[in-house]
Amino acid sequence: MMLTNAFDEDALRLFLQKHDCNNIASLGGDTSIRRYYRARCNKRSVIVMESVPDHSPLMSRGHKMSDFIRLSKWLNENGLNAPEVYDADESHGYMLLEDFGDLSIKGALAQGVDAKVLYEAANDVLQHIASLDNAPILPNYYQSRVHESRDCILKFYFPNLLREHKDASDAYFAAWAEVEKPLPAPSETFQHIDFHAENLMWNEGVSGIKRIGILDFQGAMIGPAPYDLANLLEDARQYVPLDIRQNILSNYDEDFQSWYRVLATQFHCRVIGQFIKIAQENGRTEYLSHIPRLENYIIEALKDPILKPLKEFFDHFGLDFSSPKAFNAPNYKD
């Protein structure tokens, strides 16, 4: 098939010719502007990433090519397994990457690989990262749009709330402040930010932490260590058996587990709104299928005493996660 690029088709064609690329097949895209292809280039299988230059107004926050390149290098230098960048045309938005194959953790689960083995291997990666003391320069999680957007649940899941109650947003953030106030400051480390089963490749024939191939890390930050584990074990797209979650969490101390519950629930409150936003504004309704899973995560989380102020917030405004809701029309514009 022929690749197309809305920004510079000629530059893409020259980039592929430079590396003698053929047998090009689309691998689709993700929630960003990026698209991926598998191709035969210089007689080896590679992944072609098609994006936009860092300076483009279409570049999404946390998706810079330059960050992908430097963080791939950092991860590999520290004993982890990220795709090697064979070449990049940063001025036009193309990269040739090492091909990790098609078997993600999600795919391995579908093939019957033991879930316990897979998730413990992914947790080993996070523990290794937490042990490093040479983190690269990165944005701070608490100063990021990711943290700020934990109110997406109000904007898109309960959109009428903000029209009917002008103080709801302030009350929501105040509830979170009350939740966090008694907790000690969490330890901070390199955060992948999108550490879930579809971004982690399974290399069964490899030993140690290199069994996990790490993708989509260019939005990394420095932030609280439990965040990535929460993303992994309470995956918005993939249910992780409760016994596996409990066994992995039992390896961490009480403070870590408390922050895990806080960060996991903030993650769900952000993502449940983001999936609706994507469906409404971009027509990508496939993400709506994950809403029931996120609702269940939040319902279960609110049973934890640590989240009592948040539960009281939802109860005060009569907000319910079990009633059916329609998300087929835009109700709120950011």
C-alpha positions in Angstrom: 0.0 0.0 0.0 1.0 3.6 -0.4 1.5 5.8 2.6 -0.1 9.2 2.7 0.8 12.2 4.8 -1.4 15.3 5.0 1.6 17.4 5.6 4.3 16.4 3.2 3.9 13.3 1.0 7.0 14.0 -1.0 9.2 14.1 2.1 7.8 10.8 3.3 8.3 9.2 -0.1 12.0 10.3 -0.1 12.5 9.1 3.4 11.2 5.6 2.5 13.3 5.5 -0.7 16.4 6.4 1.3 16.0 3.2 3.2 14.8 1.0 0.4 11.4 0.4 2.0 8.8 -1.9 0.5 6.0 -4.2 1.6 4.4 -1.4 3.5 1.4 -2.3 5.6 -0.7 -0.1 7.9 -0.8 -0.9 11.6 -3.3 1.9 12.3 -3.0 4.8 14.8 -3.7 5.6 18.4 -5.5 8.5 20.2 -2.8 10.9 18.9 -2.1 12.1 15.4 0.5 9.4 14.9 0.1 6.5 12.5 2.2 3.3 12.2 3.3 1.0 9.4 5.4 -2.1 9.2 7.7 -2.2 6.3 10.7 -4.0 4.9 13.6 -1.4 4.9 17.2 -2.2 4.2 16.3 -5.9 4.2 14.9 -5.9 7.7 11.4 -5.5 9.2 10.9 -2.1 10.8 8.2 0.1 12.1 7.6 3.4 10.4 6.2 6.1 12.7 4.4 8.9 10.9 3.8 12.0 13.0 4.3 15.7 12.7 7.4 17.7 13.5 7.8 19.0 17.0 7.3 22.6 15.8 3.9 21.8 14.2 0.8 23.4 15.7 -0.8 19.9 15.3 1.8 18.4 17.7 0.0 17.1 20.8 1.4 17.8 24.2 3.6 14.9 25.4 4.1 13.5 21.9 7.3 15.1 20.6 9.6 13.0 18.4 12.7 14.5 20.0 11.4 13.1 23.4 10.8 9.7 21.9 14.4 9.6 20.6 16.1 10.7 23.8 13.9 8.5 26.1 14.4 5.4 23.9 18.1 6.0 24.4 17.8 6.5 28.2 15.6 3.4 28.7 18.0 1.1 26.7 21.0 2.5 28.4 19.4 1.6 31.8 18.9 -2.0 30.9 15.3 -1.8 29.7 13.9 -2.6 26.3 12.7 0.2 24.1 12.7 0.3 20.3 16.0 1.4 18.8 15.6 4.4 16.6 17.3 3.5 13.3 16.8 6.9 11.7 14.6 10.0 12.0 13.5 12.9 9.9 12.5 15.2 12.7 12.0 18.1 10.3 9.1 16.3 8.6 7.9 13.8 11.2 9.1 10.3 10.4 11.0 7.6 12.2 12.2 4.1 11.5 12.0 2.0 14.6 13.0 -1.5 15.8 10.2 -3.9 15.2 9.1 -5.7 18.4 6.6 -7.9 16.5 2.9 -8.1 17.2 2.6 -9.8 20.6 1.6 -7.3 23.2 0.8 -8.3 26.8 -2.9 -8.1 25.7 -2.2 -10.4 22.8 -0.2 -12.8 24.9 -3.2 -13.0 27.3 -5.4 -13.8 24.4 -3.0 -16.6 23.4 -3.2 -18.1 26.9 0.1 -16.9 28.4 -0.2 -16.9 32.2 -1.5 -13.5 33.3 0.4 -13.8 36.5 3.7 -14.2 34.6 2.9 -11.2 32.3 1.9 -8.7 35.0 4.7 -9.7 37.3 7.2 -9.2 34.5 5.7 -5.7 33.9 5.9 -4.9 37.6 9.5 -5.9 37.5 10.1 -3.2 34.9 8.5 -0.6 37.2 10.5 -1.7 40.2 13.7 -1.5 38.1 12.8 2.0 37.0 12.1 3.1 40.6 15.6 1.9 41.6 17.3 4.2 39.1 18.8 7.5 40.3 19.5 9.1 36.9 16.1 10.1 35.6 16.2 12.4 32.6 14.9 15.9 32.6 11.1 15.7 32.3 8.0 17.7 33.1 6.5 17.2 36.6 3.3 15.3 36.8 1.7 17.7 39.3 2.2 20.6 36.9 0.9 18.7 33.9 -2.3 18.7 31.9 -2.6 15.0 32.9 -3.0 15.8 36.6 -5.1 18.9 35.9 -7.5 16.8 33.7 -8.7 14.6 36.6 -11.9 16.8 36.3 -12.7 15.4 32.9 -15.3 13.3 34.7 -17.2 16.5 35.5 -16.9 18.0 32.0 -17.9 14.9 30.0 -19.4 12.2 32.2 -21.5 14.5 34.3 -21.6 17.6 32.0 -24.8 19.1 33.3 -23.4 19.3 36.8 -21.1 22.3 35.9 -24.1 24.2 34.4 -26.4 23.5 37.4 -23.9 24.0 40.2 -21.3 26.7 39.7 -19.3 25.5 42.7 -19.1 21.9 41.7 -15.6 22.1 40.2 -14.2 23.8 43.3 -15.8 21.3 45.6 -14.4 18.4 43.5 -10.8 19.7 43.7 -11.3 20.4 47.4 -12.4 16.8 47.9 -9.2 15.5 46.3 -7.1 17.9 48.4 -8.8 16.5 51.5 -8.1 12.9 50.4 -4.4 13.7 49.8 -3.8 15.9 52.9 -3.1 13.2 55.5 -0.8 11.2 53.2 3.0 11.5 53.3 4.5 12.9 50.1 4.9 10.0 47.6 8.3 9.0 46.2 8.8 10.3 42.7 10.4 8.6 39.7 10.3 8.3 35.9 6.6 7.8 34.9 5.8 6.2 31.6 2.3 7.8 31.9 0.6 5.2 29.5 1.9 2.0 31.0 -0.8 -0.6 29.9 -1.1 -3.9 28.2 -1.2 -2.6 24.7 2.0 -0.5 25.1 4.0 -3.4 26.5 5.3 -6.1 24.1 5.9 -9.7 25.2 9.3 -11.2 24.2 8.9 -14.7 25.6 12.3 -15.9 24.5 14.1 -13.1 26.4 15.0 -13.3 30.1 14.7 -10.7 32.8 13.2 -7.2 32.4 14.0 -7.2 28.7 11.0 -9.6 28.3 8.9 -6.5 28.2 9.3 -4.2 25.2 8.2 -0.7 26.1 6.3 1.5 23.6 4.7 4.9 23.6 6.8 6.5 26.3 7.4 10.0 24.8 4.9 11.6 27.2 6.9 10.5 30.2 7.1 12.7 33.3 8.6 12.7 36.8 5.9 11.9 39.3 4.5 9.6 42.0 5.8 6.1 41.7 2.4 4.3 42.0 0.9 6.0 39.0 2.2 3.6 36.3 1.4 0.5 38.4 -2.2 1.9 38.8 -2.4 2.3 35.0 -1.2 -1.3 34.5 -3.3 -3.1 37.1 -6.5 -1.0 36.6 -6.2 -0.8 32.9 -9.0 1.2 31.2 -9.0 -1.3 28.3 -8.2 -4.6 29.9 -9.4 -6.2 33.1 -6.7 -7.6 35.4 -7.8 -10.4 37.7 -8.2 -9.2 41.3 -5.9 -11.9 42.8 -3.1 -10.7 40.6 -3.6 -7.1 41.5 -3.7 -8.0 45.2 -0.6 -10.1 45.0 1.5 -7.5 43.3 0.3 -4.7 45.6 1.2 -6.8 48.6 4.8 -6.2 47.7 4.5 -2.5 48.5 4.2 -0.7 51.7 1.0 1.0 53.1 1.9 4.5 51.9 2.5 3.2 48.4 -0.8 1.4 48.4 -2.7 4.5 49.6 -1.2 6.6 46.8 -2.0 3.7 44.4 -5.7 4.0 45.3 -5.7 7.8 45.0 -3.8 7.9 41.7 -5.7 5.0 40.1 -9.0 6.7 40.9 -7.8 10.1 39.6 -6.7 8.2 36.4 -10.2 6.8 36.0 -11.9 10.1 36.6 -9.7 11.6 33.8 -9.9 8.8 31.3 -13.7 8.2 31.6 -14.1 11.8 30.5 -11.4 11.6 27.8 -12.9 8.6 26.1 -16.3 10.4 25.9 -14.6 13.5 24.6 -12.8 11.6 21.9 -16.1 9.9 20.8 -17.9 13.2 20.7 -15.3 15.4 19.0 -13.5 12.8 16.8 -16.2 10.3 16.2 -14.1 7.5 17.6 -16.9 5.7 19.5 -14.9 2.5 20.1 -13.6 3.9 23.3 -17.1 4.1 24.8 -17.0 0.3 25.2 -14.6 0.8 28.1 -16.9 3.1 30.0 -18.5 0.3 32.1 -15.1 -1.0 33.2 -14.1 2.5 34.4 -17.5 2.9 36.1 -16.9 -0.3 38.0 -13.4 0.7 39.0 -14.7 4.0 40.5 -17.6 2.2 42.2 -15.2 -0.2 43.9 -12.7 2.5 44.7 -15.2 4.7 46.5 -15.7 1.9 49.1 -12.1 2.6 50.3 -12.2 4.8 53.4 -9.3 6.8 52.0 -11.6 8.2 49.4 -14.4 9.2 51.8 -14.2 13.0 50.8 -14.6 12.1 47.2 -17.5 9.8 47.9 -19.2 12.5 49.9 -18.7 14.9 47.0 -20.5 12.5 44.6 -23.2 11.7 47.1 -23.8 15.4 47.8 -24.5 16.2 44.2 -26.4 12.9 43.6 -23.9 11.6 41.1 -24.5 8.0 40.2 -22.2 5.6 38.2 -24.7 2.8 37.8 -27.4 4.6 35.8 -27.2 4.2 32.0 -26.0 7.3 30.2 -25.8 8.5 26.6 -22.6 9.9 25.3 -23.5 10.4 21.6 -23.6 14.2 21.5 -21.2 16.9 22.7 -22.4 18.4 25.9 -19.4 20.4 27.0 -16.6 22.2 25.1 -13.2 22.5 26.9 
